[in-house]
Amino acid sequence: MWTRIFVIHNPFFSGDAGLSPSRHGRKCKTESEKTLTLQHVVEDGHLVVVHSWVKLKSDDIGVALVHIFRFQNELIAELWDIVQAVPENSPNEYGMF
């Protein structure tokens, strides 16, 4: 059940937007080919960091996404998200993932 509104530090949403069921449901319908592949999850006390590879379609190169969650009383209190485009041509032989 989605009952908690928390602070979001994302410049593209209002700071108290939270993740409401209706917003989440609309995004799922409009982005039905979207995939999110977890790469790393790190927990340190009240913080959890999730590093993911997100593609809107299967043939997209995608973006690297980092979510930082701060928990309070076992609920998400704050969320930061950081996005970086995956470059098509990179000199780094190890890639982003």
Rosetta blueprint (number, residue, H / E / L):
1 M L
2 W L
3 T L
4 R L
5 I L
6 F L
7 V E
8 I E
9 H E
10 N L
11 P L
12 F L
13 F L
14 S L
15 G L
16 D L
17 A L
18 G L
19 L L
20 S L
21 P H
22 S H
23 R H
24 H H
25 G H
26 R H
27 K H
28 C H
29 K H
30 T H
31 E L
32 S L
33 E L
34 K L
35 T E
36 L E
37 T E
38 L E
39 Q E
40 H E
41 V E
42 V E
43 E E
44 D E
45 G L
46 H L
47 L E
48 V E
49 V E
50 V E
51 H E
52 S E
53 W E
54 V E
55 K E
56 L L
57 K L
58 S L
59 D L
60 D L
61 I L
62 G L
63 V E
64 A E
65 L E
66 V E
67 H E
68 I E
69 F E
70 R E
71 F E
72 Q E
73 N L
74 E L
75 L E
76 I E
77 A E
78 E E
79 L E
80 W E
81 D E
82 I E
83 V E
84 Q E
85 A E
86 V L
87 P L
88 E L
89 N L
90 S L
91 P L
92 N L
93 E L
94 Y L
95 G L
96 M L
97 F L
